[in-house]
Structures are given as C-alpha cells and as structure tokens.
Amino acid sequence: MAALIDAARFIHDLKNVDRVAADAVVTGHTAAVSKATIKPLLDIDYWPVDNDGLSRPRLERLIALMKKVGGIKPDKESVNYDQLVDQSVWHDAIELIKKR
C-alpha cells in the first residue's frame, strides 16, 4: 500500500507526466494517449493521495449503482461498507511513509 501511495504521488507531480506516459505503454496505449489521459484522471481523483479513496458515500453509491445495473443480483445481499473496507491498511502505510 505504501508503494501505491508513492506511485500515486509520483503521478500527481505533473513534472513526471512524460515518464508516467512512457511507462504506461505496456497497457497497449501510446504514450500520447496516456499523457492526454493523466490530467483528466487526476481531476477525478483516480489516484487519491490524501485518503484511501474508499469513503463510505463513494462506495455506497457504487454498490447502489451495481444493484441498479444488475452487477449485484436482486436476490443477493450485497457487501456493506464495514465488511468491505479496512482503513487501517491505508493508515498503516501512511505511517510507514512518514518514518522514511
């Protein structure tokens, strides 16, 4: 998790955009496409750095959407936020980063 946070921070630093775009070519997209995609993804907090990205409202909206579109079948009980999220993992990673 600490490495993912470090990677997200690297991506957020726009002086790294060319490097991030070049590294992303393994996804099958060109560096130009990747470069053009980075800023819009940053704008929607795709790679959060100040939180774990797992807020209760965000995940509850996603669960509701999955029920609506059939990703979660009507006859099945969906997982709830408390079953799905362990924020201690992110907090432990942040503490590890602070110690470095």
N, C-alpha and C positions, 0 to 999 in steps of 0.2 A: 504494500500500500504506500509506503514511503517513496518507493521508486516511481509509482504512478503520480504521486503528488509532485515530485521533482520534474517528471516529464511534462505534466500539465503546466507547471511554472515556466518551463523552457518554451513550450508552445505559446504561452501568453506573452512572452517577450518578443515583440514584433521584429527585433533585430535578428531573430533566428528564423524568420519566415522562409528564407531560401533553403536553409538546411532542413527544416521540417518538411518542406515540399519535396526536396530531393529524396529524403528518407522514406517518404510516403509512396514513392513509385512502385514499391513492392505490392501495393494494393491493386495495381493494374491501371491506375490513373496516371496521367502525365504529371510532371512537376508543375506545369502551368495550371492544370485543373486543381491540383491540391493546393497550390498557392492561392488561387482565387477562392477556395472554399474555407480557408483558415479563418479569415476575419468574420464571415457570417456565422461560423460555428462558435467563435469566441463571443459574438454578440448575444447568442442564446445560452451562454454558459455551458456549452457542451462538455468542456473540460474544467469543472469547478476547481478552484484552488483555495478558497477561503472557507469551504464547507464540504461535507461529504456528498453533496448533490442528492441526498436521499431524504428530503424534507417530507414530513407527513402529508401536507397538501399535494405536493407533486406526485407522490406515489399513489395516494388515494384517487387522484384524478386519472392516473394511468390505469389503475385497477378498474375504475368505473368505465373507462373507455374500452378496456378489454372485454368487459361484460357486455357492453353495448354492441360491439362489433363481432362478438362470438368467440373471441380468443379465450375467454373463460366461459364454459358451457353453463347454461341456465340451471342445470341440475347439480352443479358442482359448487361447493363452498370455496370461495377464493381465500387466499392467504391474506392476513391482515398485516398492517404496518409493523406491529410489535413482533410478529412471527418472522417477518422478512428482514428487518433491519437490526444490525448490531453496530451502533455508532461508536462503540469503544474501539473498534478496529481503526477507524479514521483518527480518533483522538490519540490512540497509542502511537500511530505513525507520525502525527504532528509532533508529539513529544520526542520521538526518536530524531526527527529532523532538527528540532531545536537543540538537541545535545551535540549535534555535529558541528 
